[in-house]
Amino acid sequence: MTRPDELRLEAERKRQELAETLDQLMAKTDLRARAAQVDYRPVLLVAAAMAAAALVAGVLLSRTRHGGGRR
């Protein structure tokens, strides 16, 4: 293989590497695509647990303020 052919092959390899790198960078900066991949189940689970805890705390506070509900 001649030197010019080697240089052309090396240039083609570098172009391919650059294209792959650009594709990876584009994927990282595509906020819509990344947002679509987010799994919101853990967030919803935590929010539901916090709501349940607030409800229980509210009931307990209400009962202690009004004589504990025992007569």
Secondary structure, DSSP 8 states (H G I E B T S, - for coil): --HHHHHHHHHHHHHHHHHHHHHHHHHHH-HHHHHHT---HHHHHHHHHHHHHHHHHHHHHHHHHTGGG--
